[in-house]
Amino acid sequence: MQGYNLIVVYNTAADRMLMCRRKKDPYKGLSNFVGGKIEQGEDGLSAAYRELFEETSIQRADIKLTHLMDFTYHLDECYVEVYVGRLIRDIKVSGDENDLYWSDFEHDFFSLSEYAGEGNIGHIMEHIAFNRDMLLGL
């Protein structure tokens, strides 16, 4: 079963989160969290840090990720691991895989016309809100 990850990155003030606008299908043109494939034999957390660096230039020393939840899609033979973290220091993010931007929270993250994942972005955001202080060290 193929594994993937999504990484929710908050800025140091925890008042914005990093999003990307996808350049390719699936979900071309829609906003999503950064992430990618978990390679064969790679553990999920290591894959999350690797993908985060590849897509944003955020290094492991810049953030502490917490494993938030998983989605398993048995019919598609894949699963998605979701991680969340808050930057330890302000850094400039950069990458060419997708267009990166910092988003506030005043959006309908369940909107299928704006966000990838058939409502999963909204579900993830709601779950983070329930555990915000613990997850983000506030």
Rosetta blueprint (number, residue, H / E / L):
1 M L
2 Q E
3 G E
4 Y E
5 N E
6 L E
7 I E
8 V E
9 V E
10 Y E
11 N L
12 T L
13 A L
14 A L
15 D L
16 R L
17 M E
18 L E
19 M E
20 C E
21 R E
22 R L
23 K L
24 K L
25 D L
26 P L
27 Y L
28 K L
29 G L
30 L L
31 S E
32 N E
33 F L
34 V E
35 G E
36 G E
37 K E
38 I E
39 E L
40 Q L
41 G L
42 E L
43 D L
44 G H
45 L H
46 S H
47 A H
48 A H
49 Y H
50 R H
51 E H
52 L H
53 F H
54 E H
55 E H
56 T H
57 S L
58 I L
59 Q L
60 R H
61 A H
62 D H
63 I E
64 K L
65 L L
66 T E
67 H E
68 L E
69 M E
70 D E
71 F E
72 T E
73 Y E
74 H H
75 L H
76 D H
77 E L
78 C E
79 Y E
80 V E
81 E E
82 V E
83 Y E
84 V E
85 G E
86 R E
87 L E
88 I L
89 R L
90 D L
91 I L
92 K L
93 V L
94 S L
95 G L
96 D L
97 E L
98 N L
99 D E
100 L E
101 Y E
102 W E
103 S E
104 D L
105 F L
106 E L
107 H L
108 D L
109 F L
110 F L
111 S L
112 L L
113 S L
114 E L
115 Y E
116 A L
117 G L
118 E L
119 G L
120 N H
121 I H
122 G H
123 H H
124 I H
125 M H
126 E H
127 H H
128 I H
129 A H
130 F H
131 N L
132 R H
133 D H
134 M H
135 L H
136 L H
137 G L
138 L L
